[in-house]
Amino acid sequence: MDTTLQDPLLGRLLDGRYRVDARIAAGGMATVYRALDTRLDRVLALKVMHPTLAHDAAFVDRFIREAKSVARLAHPNVVQVFDQGTDGGYVYLAMEYVAGCTLRDVLRERGALQPRAALDILEPVLAALGAAHRAGFVHRDMKPENVLIGDDGRVKVADFGLVRAVDTVTDTTGSVMGTVSYLAPEQIEQGVVDPRVDVYACGIVLYEMLTGDKPHRGDSPAQVLFRHLNEDVPPPSALVPGLAGPLDELVVAAAARAAADRPSTAAELLAQVLAARATLTEAQLDAVPPRARAEQHDRSEDRTSVLSRPLMPRPLAVNEDDEATAVVHRTTRLASGGLPSSDARGRGRGRSMGRRGPLALLLGVLLLLGLGGGVWYINSGQFTEVPPLLAKTEAQARDRLSETGLEVGDVSRRFSDTVERGTVISTDPGVGERVRGGGAVSLVISSGPEVVKVPSVEGRPLDQAREALKDQGLKPGMVTRAFSEGVPRGSVISTEPEAGTERRVGTAVALVVSKGAPVDVPDVTGAELDEARTELEAAGLKVRIDPEEIHSPHERGQVARQSPEPGGRAGEGDTITLTLSKGPEMIEVPDVTGMSVDEATAKLKDAGFEVDEDRGLLGLFADTVKSQSPSAGDKAPKGSTVTVKIR
């Protein structure tokens, strides 16, 4: 049976805006739904905290921290957060919807991946984590389930619900958080959290992609944790014979037990991954691991394929084999003396072999070597391959080019979010391409991420503040609203990060917008409409009349109900909705004479009345109703009081 049919949120309009259409996944902290934003008419994902946790302030704080953290990470490989709010007992995040699957789905379907596919997934993951590390956050729970792969091949990192500031050690309860198969030793033993725990988890994920298995297994979580603490992660080639050495080195470095032996951030690991990829041949990148399932070779109908590759083997260079064969054939014919036929050669062999045989053979060998050397020089000998230079410093790149006999051409600089400042982003010609001996190679050097200062937009209207952020190259982020005595309604109170802070271009800036000065909502229930309107407008509030009237104890036309309720706080200019009374509901009074006091009270309350007992002096010790007012069968307002006399 489909349990989603019992989900109370399905089909509901959450917060008056988000229509919940389907349940995608459920976890220990929240459930994720596919929903439609009815205002902007777009599909998105709603992450809704379990109602049982919504009363726990610590969980709610952590949930909201996810929204604020991810809103600051405007990165193409991070699942974007659009909004955060509450609706009754539901606390939710509105997030980008990624149609596709998770890396766990891919591994479950394919087993192990070819190195090319594994690196195609790992690189955007590291780029996303690198952005988080630069912003001062650690993911803490990297695993294949949190890597989303869109149907269009995009890779995004999700679930930053456990992110913490870099200098944080443990959560408020002192517990270690994360998934045991991917926890770093220091995270288990000491609760220490810094970017290197994400690097460790990525090393485990890379191992799993290359081998189809986790490096540490056990019958219980405790056994897995013990192995993380006491056993090194083996090189993946132990399970995949013939796997390229640079891939072993990446896994061993990223998943080193000692944090000091790992790359310090995801960006540093990404640079190592790019450098390692540059040294791998096409055959090494496309090697099929033993645990790979056949499905990954036919990707024409595979929605989980990542950057699909041609199904045919890579062709040889044009005429490469034909030309070599032709040279051998030509030299063989020349060495034979060009004799017209085997018969002629046979007739002359006896006479000439003794005199000319050794000399002809020597001439043939020399001619073959000469022609072969000439062909080699024309095709390869006068060229030099551009060596691997990615992620090297400019000085290192110059030295390496000099060692290979190449010159340094133009040197230009470019901003980069993923390549460390001062190191090589790309070369022209590219790595592995051939350059005529003594030729020049142009270098593009990283200037690091482009950074700008957050402009001061305090006091500006929201639309002007957004434009100012865009003009500076920043992205307007999540908007929250708060009361302010000094900032007009609709204008910006503050930003996060604050004005003057340096951030890379494209970073999202969260805005706190004024709801105006706080106003205590007056109680106008029971008042006539004109009187209520005058009092509310005098307090700086607007009035809306609910078109549907209700029965209430108040007279027809008086205010029966107001929202927000009396005693609450609203911003100046907020709207108060008034629901008018259509008078009390008149119901028939039941007959309770002759009943005991308890029976009469229960019957009257079930009918919607309050009960007042009139015992007098004679009824102090009695228990029977002798009369009632109003009388049985009369009509009285629902909620009014019926007096029973006890004698």
C-alpha positions as CSV (number, residue, x, y, z in Angstrom):
1,M,0.0,0.0,0.0
2,D,1.3,3.5,-0.8
3,T,1.7,5.2,2.5
4,T,1.9,8.6,0.9
5,L,-1.9,8.4,0.5
6,Q,-2.1,8.8,4.3
7,D,0.2,11.9,4.3
8,P,-1.9,14.9,5.6
9,L,0.2,17.4,3.7
10,L,-0.5,15.9,0.2
11,G,-2.8,18.3,-1.7
12,R,-2.6,21.0,1.0
13,L,-1.7,24.6,0.2
14,L,1.1,25.3,2.7
15,D,1.4,28.9,4.0
16,G,-1.2,30.0,1.4
17,R,1.4,29.5,-1.4
18,Y,3.0,26.1,-1.8
19,R,0.7,23.3,-3.1
20,V,2.1,19.9,-2.0
21,D,1.9,17.4,-4.8
22,A,4.0,14.4,-4.0
23,R,6.3,13.0,-1.4
24,I,9.9,12.5,-2.6
25,A,11.7,11.2,0.5
26,A,11.5,11.0,4.2
27,G,14.3,11.1,6.8
28,G,14.7,11.2,10.6
29,M,14.4,15.0,10.7
30,A,12.2,16.1,7.8
31,T,10.2,14.9,4.8
32,V,10.8,16.3,1.3
33,Y,7.9,16.9,-1.1
34,R,7.5,18.1,-4.7
35,A,5.4,21.2,-4.7
36,L,4.2,24.0,-6.9
37,D,4.8,27.7,-6.0
38,T,1.4,29.1,-6.9
39,R,2.7,32.7,-6.9
40,L,5.6,32.1,-9.3
41,D,4.1,29.0,-11.0
42,R,7.3,26.9,-10.6
43,V,8.0,23.4,-9.3
44,L,10.2,23.2,-6.2
45,A,11.0,21.0,-3.4
46,L,9.6,21.5,0.1
47,K,11.6,20.2,3.1
48,V,9.2,20.0,6.0
49,M,10.4,19.3,9.5
50,H,8.5,16.5,11.3
51,P,5.8,18.1,13.5
52,T,7.0,16.2,16.5
53,L,10.4,18.1,16.2
54,A,8.9,21.5,15.5
55,H,8.4,22.1,19.3
56,D,12.1,21.5,19.9
57,A,13.9,24.9,19.7
58,A,17.3,23.3,19.0
59,F,16.0,21.4,16.0
60,V,14.1,24.4,14.7
61,D,17.3,26.5,15.0
62,R,19.3,23.9,13.1
63,F,16.6,23.7,10.4
64,I,16.6,27.5,10.0
65,R,20.4,27.5,10.0
66,E,20.3,25.4,6.9
67,A,18.3,28.0,5.1
68,K,20.6,30.8,6.1
69,S,23.7,28.8,5.3
70,V,22.7,27.6,1.9
71,A,21.2,31.0,1.0
72,R,24.8,32.4,1.3
73,L,26.1,29.8,-1.1
74,A,25.1,31.0,-4.5
75,H,26.9,28.2,-6.4
76,P,25.7,26.3,-9.4
77,N,26.5,23.0,-7.7
78,V,24.6,23.7,-4.5
79,V,20.8,23.1,-4.2
80,Q,19.4,26.6,-3.9
81,V,17.1,27.6,-1.0
82,F,14.3,30.0,-2.0
83,D,12.3,30.6,1.2
84,Q,11.8,29.5,4.8
85,G,8.7,29.8,6.9
86,T,6.1,28.2,9.1
87,D,2.5,27.2,8.8
88,G,0.8,26.2,12.0
89,G,2.9,23.2,13.3
90,Y,4.9,22.9,10.1
91,V,8.3,24.4,9.6
92,Y,9.6,24.3,6.0
93,L,12.2,25.2,3.5
94,A,11.4,25.9,-0.1
95,M,14.2,24.6,-2.2
96,E,15.3,24.1,-5.8
97,Y,13.8,20.9,-7.3
98,V,16.3,18.7,-9.2
99,A,14.6,16.2,-11.5
100,G,16.8,13.1,-11.6
101,C,18.4,10.8,-9.0
102,T,21.1,10.6,-6.4
103,L,24.6,9.2,-6.7
104,R,23.4,6.3,-4.4
105,D,20.8,5.4,-7.1
106,V,23.6,5.4,-9.7
107,L,25.8,3.2,-7.6
108,R,23.0,0.8,-6.8
109,E,22.2,0.5,-10.5
110,R,25.7,0.4,-11.9
111,G,27.9,-1.0,-9.2
112,A,31.3,0.7,-9.8
113,L,31.9,3.6,-12.2
114,Q,34.5,4.1,-14.8
115,P,37.2,6.6,-13.6
116,R,36.0,9.3,-16.1
117,A,32.4,9.2,-14.8
118,A,33.7,9.1,-11.1
119,L,35.8,12.3,-11.7
120,D,32.9,13.9,-13.7
121,I,30.8,13.6,-10.5
122,L,33.5,14.4,-8.0
123,E,34.7,17.6,-9.5
124,P,31.4,19.6,-9.2
125,V,30.9,18.1,-5.7
126,L,34.3,19.5,-4.7
127,A,33.5,22.8,-6.3
128,A,30.3,23.1,-4.2
129,L,32.1,22.1,-1.0
130,G,34.9,24.5,-1.8
131,A,32.4,27.4,-2.0
132,A,31.0,26.3,1.4
133,H,34.5,26.1,3.0
134,R,35.4,29.6,1.7
135,A,32.1,30.9,3.2
136,G,33.2,29.4,6.6
137,F,30.9,26.3,6.6
138,V,31.4,22.5,6.7
139,H,28.8,20.1,5.3
140,R,29.6,17.3,7.8
141,D,27.4,14.7,6.1
142,M,28.8,14.1,2.6
143,K,27.6,10.8,1.2
144,P,26.1,9.6,-2.1
145,E,22.6,10.2,-0.9
146,N,23.4,14.0,-0.8
147,V,24.8,14.2,-4.3
148,L,21.9,14.9,-6.8
149,I,22.4,14.1,-10.5
150,G,19.9,15.9,-12.7
151,D,18.4,14.4,-15.9
152,D,20.4,17.0,-17.7
153,G,23.7,15.8,-16.1
154,R,24.1,18.6,-13.6
155,V,25.6,17.6,-10.3
156,K,24.4,19.3,-7.1
157,V,25.2,18.9,-3.4
158,A,22.1,18.8,-1.1
159,D,21.2,18.7,2.6
160,F,23.3,21.3,4.3
161,G,21.0,20.8,7.4
162,L,24.0,19.7,9.5
163,V,26.4,22.5,8.4
164,R,28.2,24.2,11.3
165,A,30.7,27.1,11.5
166,V,34.2,26.0,10.8
167,D,35.4,26.6,14.4
168,T,32.5,24.5,15.9
169,V,33.4,21.3,17.7
170,T,30.2,19.5,18.5
171,D,26.5,20.3,18.5
172,T,24.6,21.6,21.5
173,T,24.1,18.1,22.9
174,G,27.7,17.0,22.4
175,S,26.7,14.3,19.9
176,V,28.6,13.4,16.8
177,M,26.5,13.9,13.7
178,G,26.8,12.4,10.3
179,T,26.7,9.0,8.6
180,V,29.1,6.4,10.0
181,S,30.5,5.1,6.7
182,Y,31.8,8.6,5.8
183,L,32.8,10.0,9.2
184,A,36.4,11.2,9.6
185,P,38.4,9.8,12.6
186,E,38.7,13.1,14.4
187,Q,34.9,13.6,13.9
188,I,34.3,10.3,15.7
189,E,36.9,10.5,18.4
190,Q,37.0,14.2,19.3
191,G,34.0,15.8,17.6
192,V,36.4,18.1,15.7
193,V,34.8,19.6,12.6
194,D,36.7,21.5,9.9
195,P,36.8,21.3,6.1
196,R,39.0,18.2,6.2
197,V,36.1,16.1,7.4
198,D,34.4,16.8,4.1
199,V,37.6,16.0,2.3
200,Y,37.7,12.6,4.1
201,A,34.1,11.9,3.1
202,C,34.8,12.7,-0.5
203,G,37.8,10.3,-0.4
204,I,35.4,7.6,0.8
205,V,32.8,8.5,-1.9
206,L,35.5,8.4,-4.6
207,Y,36.7,4.9,-3.3
208,E,33.1,3.7,-3.5
209,M,32.6,5.1,-7.0
210,L,35.7,3.4,-8.3
211,T,35.3,0.0,-6.6
212,G,31.5,-0.3,-6.0
213,D,32.1,-1.0,-2.3
214,K,32.8,0.9,1.0
215,P,36.3,0.6,2.4
216,H,35.1,-0.1,5.9
217,R,32.3,-2.6,6.7
218,G,31.0,-4.2,9.8
219,D,28.1,-6.0,11.4
220,S,27.3,-2.9,13.5
221,P,27.9,0.9,13.3
222,A,30.4,0.5,16.2
223,Q,32.5,-1.8,14.2
224,V,32.6,0.6,11.2
225,L,33.6,3.5,13.5
226,F,36.4,1.3,15.0
227,R,37.8,0.7,11.6
228,H,37.7,4.3,10.7
229,L,39.8,5.0,13.8
230,N,42.3,2.1,13.4
231,E,42.5,1.1,9.8
232,D,43.8,3.0,6.8
233,V,41.6,3.2,3.7
234,P,43.2,0.8,1.2
235,P,44.0,2.0,-2.3
236,P,41.1,1.2,-4.7
237,S,43.5,-0.8,-7.0
238,A,43.4,-3.5,-4.3
239,L,39.8,-4.3,-5.6
240,V,40.3,-3.0,-9.1
241,P,43.6,-4.4,-10.5
242,G,45.2,-2.1,-13.1
243,L,43.5,1.1,-11.8
244,A,45.7,4.1,-12.6
245,G,48.2,5.1,-9.9
246,P,47.1,8.8,-9.7
247,L,43.5,7.6,-8.7
248,D,45.0,5.5,-5.8
249,E,47.0,8.6,-4.7
250,L,43.8,10.8,-4.7
251,V,41.9,8.3,-2.5
252,V,44.8,7.7,-0.1
253,A,45.5,11.4,0.3
254,A,41.8,12.5,0.8
255,A,41.0,9.6,3.2
256,A,44.2,9.8,5.3
257,R,43.4,9.0,8.9
258,A,45.5,11.9,10.1
259,A,43.7,15.2,9.2
260,A,47.1,16.9,8.7
261,D,47.9,14.5,5.9
262,R,44.8,15.4,3.9
263,P,44.2,18.4,1.6
264,S,43.1,21.3,3.8
265,T,40.0,22.2,1.8
266,A,37.8,20.8,-1.0
267,A,39.3,23.4,-3.3
268,E,42.8,22.1,-2.7
269,L,41.6,18.5,-3.3
270,L,39.9,19.7,-6.5
271,A,43.2,21.1,-7.8
272,Q,44.8,17.7,-7.1
273,V,41.9,15.9,-9.0
274,L,42.3,18.2,-12.0
275,A,46.1,17.6,-12.0
276,A,45.6,13.9,-11.7
277,R,43.1,13.7,-14.5
278,A,45.5,15.6,-16.8
279,T,48.0,12.7,-16.5
280,L,45.5,9.9,-17.3
281,T,45.2,8.4,-20.7
282,E,41.9,7.9,-22.5
283,A,42.2,4.2,-21.8
284,Q,42.8,4.7,-18.1
285,L,39.8,7.1,-17.8
286,D,37.5,4.6,-19.6
287,A,38.7,1.4,-17.9
288,V,35.7,-0.7,-16.8
289,P,36.0,-1.8,-13.2
290,P,35.3,-5.5,-12.4
291,R,32.1,-4.7,-10.4
292,A,30.6,-2.4,-13.0
293,R,27.3,-3.7,-14.3
294,A,26.6,-4.0,-18.0
295,E,23.9,-1.3,-17.9
296,Q,26.6,1.5,-17.9
297,H,27.8,0.5,-21.3
298,D,24.5,1.2,-23.0
299,R,23.4,4.6,-21.9
300,S,20.9,5.5,-24.6
301,E,17.9,5.0,-22.3
302,D,19.6,5.5,-18.9
303,R,18.3,8.6,-17.1
304,T,21.1,8.3,-14.5
305,S,23.9,8.5,-17.0
306,V,26.5,11.2,-16.2
307,L,28.0,13.0,-19.2
308,S,27.4,10.1,-21.6
309,R,30.4,8.8,-23.6
310,P,30.5,7.3,-27.1
311,L,29.8,3.6,-27.1
312,M,32.5,2.9,-29.8
313,P,36.2,2.5,-28.9
314,R,38.3,5.6,-29.4
315,P,39.7,5.5,-33.0
316,L,43.3,5.5,-33.8
317,A,44.9,8.6,-35.3
318,V,44.2,9.0,-39.0
319,N,46.4,6.7,-41.2
320,E,48.6,6.0,-38.1
321,D,48.8,2.2,-38.6
322,D,48.4,2.3,-42.4
323,E,51.4,4.7,-42.9
324,A,53.7,2.5,-40.7
325,T,52.7,-0.6,-42.6
326,A,53.2,1.2,-46.0
327,V,56.7,2.2,-45.0
328,V,57.6,-1.4,-44.1
329,H,56.2,-2.6,-47.4
330,R,58.0,0.0,-49.4
331,T,61.4,-0.7,-47.7
332,T,60.9,-4.4,-48.1
333,R,60.4,-4.0,-51.8
334,L,63.4,-1.8,-52.1
335,A,65.5,-4.2,-50.1
336,S,64.6,-7.0,-52.4
337,G,66.1,-5.2,-55.3
338,G,62.7,-4.6,-57.0
339,L,62.9,-8.0,-58.7
340,P,59.8,-8.6,-60.9
341,S,58.7,-12.0,-59.7
342,S,59.4,-14.8,-57.4
343,D,60.5,-17.0,-60.3
344,A,63.1,-14.5,-61.4
345,R,64.3,-14.1,-57.8
346,G,64.5,-17.9,-57.5
347,R,66.6,-18.2,-60.7
348,G,69.2,-15.7,-59.6
349,R,69.3,-16.6,-55.9
350,G,72.0,-19.3,-56.3
351,R,74.4,-17.1,-58.3
352,S,74.0,-13.9,-56.3
353,M,73.4,-14.9,-52.7
354,G,77.1,-15.7,-52.0
355,R,78.3,-12.4,-53.4
356,R,75.5,-9.9,-52.8
357,G,73.3,-11.5,-50.1
358,P,74.9,-9.9,-47.0
359,L,75.4,-6.6,-48.7
360,A,71.8,-6.4,-49.9
361,L,70.6,-7.3,-46.5
362,L,72.7,-4.6,-44.9
363,L,71.6,-2.0,-47.4
364,G,67.9,-2.9,-46.8
365,V,68.2,-2.6,-43.0
366,L,69.9,0.8,-43.3
367,L,67.3,2.0,-45.8
368,L,64.5,0.8,-43.5
369,L,66.0,2.6,-40.5
370,G,66.6,5.7,-42.5
371,L,63.1,5.8,-43.8
372,G,61.6,4.9,-40.5
373,G,63.6,7.6,-38.7
374,G,62.5,10.1,-41.3
375,V,58.9,9.2,-40.9
376,W,59.2,9.4,-37.1
377,Y,60.9,12.8,-37.3
378,I,58.2,14.2,-39.7
379,N,55.4,12.9,-37.5
380,S,56.8,13.1,-33.9
381,G,60.4,13.8,-33.6
382,Q,60.2,17.6,-34.2
383,F,57.3,18.0,-31.8
384,T,57.2,18.1,-28.0
385,E,54.1,17.3,-25.9
386,V,52.9,20.0,-23.5
387,P,53.6,18.6,-20.0
388,P,50.9,18.6,-17.1
389,L,50.9,22.1,-15.7
390,L,47.4,22.5,-14.2
391,A,47.5,23.5,-10.5
392,K,51.2,24.3,-10.6
393,T,52.5,27.8,-9.7
394,E,53.6,30.1,-12.4
395,A,57.3,29.5,-11.4
396,Q,56.8,25.8,-11.5
397,A,55.1,25.9,-14.9
398,R,58.0,28.0,-16.3
399,D,60.6,25.6,-15.0
400,R,58.7,22.6,-16.4
401,L,58.4,24.1,-19.8
402,S,62.1,25.0,-19.8
403,E,63.0,21.4,-18.9
404,T,61.0,20.1,-21.9
405,G,62.6,22.7,-24.3
406,L,59.5,24.9,-24.7
407,E,59.1,28.6,-24.3
408,V,56.6,30.5,-22.2
409,G,54.2,32.5,-24.3
410,D,51.5,35.0,-23.2
411,V,50.7,34.9,-19.5
412,S,47.2,36.1,-18.6
413,R,45.2,36.0,-15.4
414,R,41.6,35.1,-14.7
415,F,39.4,34.9,-11.7
416,S,38.5,31.3,-10.6
417,D,36.3,29.9,-7.9
418,T,38.0,26.5,-7.9
419,V,41.7,26.9,-8.7
420,E,44.0,28.3,-6.1
421,R,45.3,31.8,-6.6
422,G,48.7,31.9,-8.4
423,T,48.3,28.4,-10.0
424,V,47.7,27.4,-13.6
425,I,44.1,27.2,-14.8
426,S,44.7,26.2,-18.4
427,T,47.3,26.3,-21.2
428,D,47.3,26.9,-24.9
429,P,48.0,24.5,-26.5
430,G,46.4,22.2,-23.9
431,V,48.2,19.5,-21.8
432,G,49.2,16.6,-24.0
433,E,49.0,18.5,-27.3
434,R,52.1,18.6,-29.5
435,V,54.1,21.8,-30.1
436,R,57.0,22.1,-32.6
437,G,60.3,22.0,-30.8
438,G,61.1,25.4,-29.1
439,G,57.5,26.6,-29.5
440,A,55.7,28.7,-26.9
441,V,52.9,27.7,-24.5
442,S,50.6,30.4,-23.2
443,L,49.5,30.2,-19.5
444,V,46.3,31.3,-17.8
445,I,47.0,31.9,-14.1
446,S,44.3,32.0,-11.4
447,S,43.7,35.3,-9.6
448,G,41.5,33.4,-7.1
449,P,37.8,34.1,-6.7
450,E,36.7,37.6,-7.7
451,V,35.6,39.4,-4.5
452,V,33.6,42.6,-4.0
453,K,32.4,44.4,-0.9
454,V,28.8,44.1,0.2
455,P,27.3,47.6,-0.3
456,S,25.5,49.5,2.4
457,V,21.8,49.2,1.7
458,E,20.4,49.8,5.2
459,G,17.4,52.1,5.0
460,R,16.8,51.6,1.3
461,P,13.5,50.1,0.0
462,L,13.8,46.4,-0.8
463,D,13.7,46.8,-4.6
464,Q,16.5,49.4,-4.5
465,A,18.6,47.3,-2.2
466,R,18.2,44.3,-4.5
467,E,19.4,46.4,-7.5
468,A,22.4,47.7,-5.6
469,L,23.5,44.2,-4.8
470,K,23.1,43.1,-8.4
471,D,25.1,46.1,-9.6
472,Q,27.9,45.0,-7.3
473,G,27.8,41.5,-8.7
474,L,26.1,39.9,-5.7
475,K,22.9,38.0,-5.6
476,P,19.9,39.1,-3.4
477,G,19.2,36.2,-1.1
478,M,16.5,35.2,1.4
479,V,14.3,37.9,2.8
480,T,13.2,37.8,6.4
481,R,11.1,40.5,8.1
482,A,11.4,42.0,11.6
483,F,9.9,44.9,13.6
484,S,11.8,48.2,13.6
485,E,11.2,51.5,15.4
486,G,13.6,53.4,13.2
487,V,13.4,51.9,9.7
488,P,10.3,52.5,7.6
489,R,8.2,49.5,6.6
490,G,9.5,47.8,3.5
491,S,13.1,49.1,3.9
492,V,16.2,47.1,4.7
493,I,17.3,46.9,8.4
494,S,20.5,44.9,7.8
495,T,22.2,42.4,5.6
496,E,24.0,39.1,6.2
497,P,27.0,39.3,5.6
498,E,27.1,42.9,6.8
499,A,28.0,45.9,4.7
500,G,31.7,46.2,3.9
501,T,32.4,42.5,4.1
502,E,34.3,41.1,1.1
503,R,32.5,38.2,-0.7
504,R,33.1,36.5,-4.0
505,V,31.0,37.6,-7.0
506,G,27.7,35.8,-7.1
507,T,27.4,35.3,-3.4
508,A,23.9,35.6,-2.0
509,V,23.2,38.3,0.5
510,A,20.4,37.8,3.0
511,L,18.2,40.8,3.7
512,V,16.2,41.7,6.9
513,V,13.4,44.0,5.9
514,S,11.4,46.2,8.3
515,K,7.8,45.4,9.2
516,G,7.5,48.9,10.7
517,A,7.2,49.8,14.3
518,P,5.5,47.1,16.4
519,V,1.8,47.8,17.1
520,D,-0.2,46.1,19.9
521,V,-3.3,44.8,18.3
522,P,-6.4,46.2,20.2
523,D,-9.3,44.0,21.1
524,V,-12.3,45.1,18.9
525,T,-14.4,41.9,19.3
526,G,-18.0,42.8,20.2
527,A,-17.6,46.3,18.8
528,E,-19.7,47.8,15.9
529,L,-17.9,47.7,12.6
530,D,-17.4,51.5,12.3
531,E,-16.1,51.7,15.8
532,A,-13.7,48.8,15.3
533,R,-12.4,50.3,12.0
534,T,-11.8,53.7,13.6
535,E,-9.8,52.2,16.5
536,L,-7.7,49.9,14.3
537,E,-6.8,52.7,11.8
538,A,-5.9,55.0,14.6
539,A,-3.4,52.4,15.7
540,G,-1.8,52.5,12.2
541,L,-3.4,49.2,11.0
542,K,-5.5,48.4,7.9
543,V,-8.8,46.6,8.0
544,R,-10.1,43.8,5.9
545,I,-13.7,42.4,6.3
546,D,-14.1,38.7,5.9
547,P,-17.0,38.1,3.5
548,E,-18.2,35.1,5.5
549,E,-20.2,35.9,8.7
550,I,-20.4,33.5,11.6
551,H,-22.7,32.8,14.6
552,S,-21.4,34.2,17.8
553,P,-22.7,35.5,21.2
554,H,-22.4,39.1,19.8
555,E,-25.2,40.9,18.1
556,R,-25.6,40.8,14.3
557,G,-23.2,43.2,12.6
558,Q,-20.7,43.3,15.6
559,V,-17.2,42.0,15.3
560,A,-17.3,38.3,16.2
561,R,-13.6,37.5,15.5
562,Q,-10.3,39.2,14.5
563,S,-7.0,38.0,13.1
564,P,-4.3,38.5,14.4
565,E,-5.9,37.9,17.8
566,P,-6.1,40.7,20.4
567,G,-2.9,41.2,22.4
568,G,-0.7,40.1,19.5
569,R,1.8,42.3,17.7
570,A,1.6,43.6,14.1
571,G,3.7,45.9,12.0
572,E,2.5,49.4,11.2
573,G,0.4,49.1,8.1
574,D,-0.4,45.4,8.6
575,T,-3.9,44.3,7.8
576,I,-6.3,43.0,10.5
577,T,-9.1,40.7,9.2
578,L,-12.5,41.2,10.9
579,T,-15.2,38.6,10.8
580,L,-18.7,39.9,11.6
581,S,-21.4,38.2,13.6
582,K,-24.7,37.1,12.2
583,G,-26.0,36.9,15.8
584,P,-26.2,34.0,18.2
585,E,-27.2,30.6,17.0
586,M,-30.6,29.8,18.5
587,I,-31.1,26.2,19.6
588,E,-33.8,24.3,21.5
589,V,-33.5,23.8,25.2
590,P,-33.7,20.2,26.2
591,D,-36.0,19.0,29.0
592,V,-33.9,18.0,32.1
593,T,-36.6,18.1,34.9
594,G,-36.7,15.1,37.1
595,M,-33.0,14.2,36.2
596,S,-30.2,14.1,38.7
597,V,-27.9,17.1,38.7
598,D,-25.1,15.3,36.9
599,E,-27.3,13.9,34.2
600,A,-29.0,17.3,33.6
601,T,-25.6,19.1,33.4
602,A,-24.2,16.6,30.9
603,K,-27.3,16.8,28.7
604,L,-27.4,20.6,28.6
605,K,-23.6,21.0,27.9
606,D,-23.9,18.4,25.1
607,A,-26.6,20.7,23.6
608,G,-24.3,23.7,23.8
609,F,-25.4,25.5,27.0
610,E,-23.7,26.5,30.2
611,V,-25.4,25.4,33.5
612,D,-26.1,27.3,36.6
613,E,-27.4,25.4,39.7
614,D,-30.0,27.1,41.9
615,R,-30.3,25.0,45.2
616,G,-31.5,27.5,47.7
617,L,-31.7,26.4,51.4
618,L,-34.0,23.5,50.6
619,G,-31.8,22.1,47.9
620,L,-28.5,21.9,49.7
621,F,-28.8,18.1,50.2
622,A,-31.1,17.3,47.2
623,D,-30.0,15.9,43.8
624,T,-33.1,16.2,41.6
625,V,-33.9,19.0,39.1
626,K,-37.4,20.3,39.9
627,S,-37.5,23.1,37.2
628,Q,-35.5,24.9,34.6
629,S,-35.2,28.3,33.0
630,P,-35.5,28.8,30.0
631,S,-38.2,26.1,29.8
632,A,-37.9,22.9,27.8
633,G,-38.6,23.5,24.2
634,D,-37.8,27.2,24.2
635,K,-35.2,28.6,21.9
636,A,-32.1,30.1,23.4
637,P,-28.7,31.4,22.1
638,K,-26.0,28.6,21.9
639,G,-23.6,29.1,24.7
640,S,-26.1,30.9,26.9
641,T,-26.8,29.7,30.5
642,V,-29.7,27.5,31.6
643,T,-30.6,27.7,35.3
644,V,-31.8,24.5,37.0
645,K,-33.5,24.6,40.3
646,I,-32.8,21.7,42.7
647,R,-35.1,20.9,45.5
